[in-house]
Amino acid sequence: MKLEGLIRIYLVDDHPVFRLGLAGLLRAEPNMQLEGETESGRQALEEIPSKKIDIVVLDLSLQDMSGLDLIRELRREKNDFSILVLSMHDEDVFAERALKLGADGYLMKNTAPVDILHAIRQIARKEVALSKRQSDLMLKRILGRGSHNGDSPLQSLSDRELEVFELVGHGKSTRIVAEKLFISVKTVETHQAHIKRKLGLSNHAELMRSAFAWINELNPSVI
């Protein structure tokens, strides 16, 4: 039986130091209970259905699958738990995508601990949790008042193209990208061609430089 006010949480993050710190933060809260944690998206898919969980907190960078794919897979089944994305991925590019797939909140990993706890409580109340900046941007878009001049060009990429772009930025070869995404080398090359066209890049060297620069802007040491 769930205790009144108790928030049961499952944590998915493949960065061990960050996961340890977040787990400690959650355990210190009297009304929060850590029901499980893993570095693997696939293990999460296996374990979560058998547990009683209120909120899944997950990163978008996982070793065995994309966090966006994990959200998509979790939402394929009828479930009533909420999802909070906590990631170093640029919220301007990924927050709206994550929410459209079924997430209930999106925060950057450099968010203050007190604000992370506040977001978890918001989501437990079935509210949406976003940074004030991102919330304002989305509201302006909905109202048609937002200027798209400042939008990141990466917003033109599909979810899969973003995954390919990210892996290229981490120095992965086309073959390794194909293996990690469980697609063919030819499909990866097609995605790369689309990325170059959308971002105005002339060749593969420019693609690699652009992807590497973007990854380093995100502070990859904590991804």
N, C-alpha and C positions, 0 to 999 in steps of 0.2 A: 504493500500500500504506500502511495506517495505521501510523504509528510507535507503538511500545509506550507506552501511557500518554497519548498525545496526545488532547486533547479538541477536536473541531472544532465551531465555534459559528457560528450565523447569528443576526444581531441585527435585530429589527424594532421601531423606535421613531421616532415622528415629531417628537420634541423634539430638534433638532439639537445643542444644547449637551450635553444628557445623553448622547445617543448617542455623541458624540465622546469624552466622558470615559470612558464604559464601554468603548468600543472601545480606547482607550489602555490602560485597566486590563487588558483581556484580552490585548492584544499584549505587555504586559510580562511575562506569565506564560510560562515556558519550555515548559510542557506544554499550552498552549492556543493554538489557531489560529483566527483569525477568517476564516471562509470566505465571508462576504458580509454586507452590511448594507443596510437600506432603511427608508424612512419609510412605505412603502406596503404594506398588507396584501395587496393584489391582486398586487403585484410579488413579494412573498414566495411567494405561492401558485404563481406562474409559475416562480420560480427554484429553490426548495427541492427539488422532485423531481429536478432535474438535478444536484444536488450531493450529496456524501457528507458528511452532517452527523450529529453526535452529539446536539447540544442546540440547540434554538431558544429564544432569549431574547426575549420579546415584552412589549409594553405592552398595556393594554386600551384606551387612547385612541389611535385612529388616525384620520387624516383621511378615509380612503376606506371604512372598514368597522370594525365592532366587533371588539375583540380576542377576545371570546367567540366570535364568528362565525368568526374566523380559526382558533381552536383547533378548533372543530367541523369546519371544512373540511379542516384538516390531518389530522384523525383519520378522515376519510372514506376515505382511502386507506390501504392497508397500509404502515406504515412503522415503523422501529425506533428513530427518534430520540426524545429526550425533550423536554419543554417546560417552561421556567421562566417564570412570569409575574413581571415586575418592574414594579410600578405604584404610583401614588399612590391608587388606588381602595381604599376601606376594606376591609381584609382580612376583617373580620367579616361583610361582606355578599358579597364576591366570591370569597374563597379556596375555599370549599367548592364553589361553582358551577363555578369553573375546573377544579378537580380532577375533578369529576363529568364534565366534558366531555372530559377527557383530559390535562390538565396534570399535571406531576409535582412541581411546587413553586410556591409563591407567597410573594413577599416585597414589602414596601413599598419605594419608591424611596429613602426616607431610611435604609435599612439601611446599616450600615458596609461599606465596600468589602471588608474582610477576610471579612465574613460572606457577602457576595455570592459571592466566590470559593469559600468553603467550601460554599455551597449548590450551586454548579455541580459541584464535585467529588462531592458527595453524589449528585446526580442522575446523574452519569456512572457511579456505582456502582449505579445502578438503585434508589436510595433516594428517599424523598419528602422534600422540603425545605420546611419551614415555620418561621415564628418560633416560639419556645418557647411564647409565649402562645397562638398560634393552634393549635399542636399539642395543648396541654393542653385547650383548649376542645373541639376535635374529639373527643379521646379521651373526655372526660367525656360528650359527647353520645352517643357509641357505647355507652358503658357505662350510659347512662341516668341519670347523676348530675349532669348539667348543669342549671342553672336557666335557664329560658327568659325569665325576667323581664327580664334585661338585654339580650336580643337586640334588634338594631335592627329597627324596624318595616319597614325596607326589605327585610328578608329574606322578607316576604310577597309581594313583587313578583316577577313572572316576569322572565326575562332581557330580553325585549323591552321590558317596562314599565320596567325599570331604565335601558335605553338611552334611552327617551323622556324619563324623568325627568332623566337627566344632560344631555341636549341642552336641555331646558327651563331647567335651571339655568345653562347657558351662554348663555341669552338667545335661543335659536333660536325662531323663529316656528313655528307648526304646519305651515305649508307647507315651511319649510326642513327641519324634522324629517322630514317625509314624503320629501323629496328625498334626504336623507342616508341614510335607512334603506330606500329603494326600496320604500316602501309608499304607500298612498293617504292623502289628508288625512282621510278618514272613518275609516280604520283608526287613525290617530294619535289622533283625537278619542275613539275607543272606548277606546284604551289610557289616555288621560288620565282618562277617566271611571272606569276601573277603579282607577287610582292614587289618585284622590281618595277613592273609597270605601274602599280598603284602608288609607289613611293618615288617614282621618277629616277630610278637607279639604272645605270647603263650596263653594268656587268656584275659578275659574282663577287669580285673584289670589293666593289662599292656596297654590295649587299652585306658582306661580312663586316666591313668597317661600320656601317650604319647599325647593324644588329649588336656589335660589340660595344659601341658607344652607348646605345640604349640600355643594355644590361648593366654597364658600369654606372650609369646615372641612377640605377635602382639600388645601389649599394649591395652587390651580390654576395658579400661576405655573410649576410644574414638571410639569404634566400634559401 
